[in-house]
Amino acid sequence: MMVSASIVSAFAAAAVFSVATAQQASSVVSIPTPTVTLPANAMTAIGCFETSVPLIDHGSYLYQSPGNCQLICIMLNKPVMALSDGERCYCGDLIPPKKAQVDNSSCDTDCRGDDRNKCGGPSKYFVSLSGTTKNRIENFDPDKVSSSSTSTTQPPPTSAPPNTASATPTEQPKSSGPNKAGIAAGVVVGVVALAAIVGGVLYFLRQKKRRELEEEHRRQAAVNSFVSGGKGHSSAASMTDSRLDPDFMNRRYSNGSIADNEDYSRRILKVSPLHQNEMRVSAANSDIR
């Protein structure tokens, strides 16, 4: 009877253990990265295990590392952490069963985000203490769970701090390639900047040409005003500046007081008609005498 009781107890423990494993695989609370930054103590390595029960799977992360997983467990106030498959992080309150521990050489998979460290192995879990407490952490014991006739094999999860906002949506790993949206935005900004520079240069040249034309117009108006004020008559020819017309000084202009077709270079003695009559009378008197 004692042997039969031991066998039944062993089968019950195995059944509870398998149920816990199935529940663990089906419930993943994805937290790829910590949402808050908290102080962290040194991690304490426990060893490699072939099961993660009773730890909770928080999903995979493309750049997973022991430090990243530790911060997630500290944020959730969990003293136990585990890494598996090089990218998955687990947190919990108890260490997996002692009998599930295997040689550490089974956990030989490099971490995705830090190839200097190992992050478990294929279906193997490297367990460590996250450093949230100095108390001794017990191993999970399926026999105690079966003997107490409880319906669950893992302890009630400690409520996460309010700032964790429960589980965050699963984040897809970001591609390490170039950001096409950023490149497109840079090209657009470059084209707009180049167009602005070209427009500014054209506007400056146009304004400069306009100022030159205005200055030339003012200068010409000043010359015309000077010529018009110095001559003092309305003759069209007099509006021409002699400095701009070399032939101006060779021409003689008048307002009608002197005939332009007469030669006034020599003095010519002319007798008026009254003097001519007096001369004739004088000549006639001389003849009579």
Secondary structure, 3 states (H helix, E strand, C coil): CHHHHHHHHHHHHHHHHHHHHHHHHHCECCCCCCCCCCCCCCCEEEEEECCCCCCEEEEECCCCCHHHHHHHHHHCCCCEEEEECCCEEEEECCECCHHHEECHHHCCCECCCCCCCECCECCEEEEEECCCCCCCCCECCHHHHHHCCCCCCCCCCCCCCHHHCCCCCCCCCCCCCCCHHHHHHHHHHHHHHHHHHHHHHHHHHHHHHHHHHHHHHHHHHHHHHHHHHHHCCCCCHHHCCCCCCHHHHHCCCCCCCCCCCCCCCCCCCCCCHHHHHHHHHHHHHHHHC
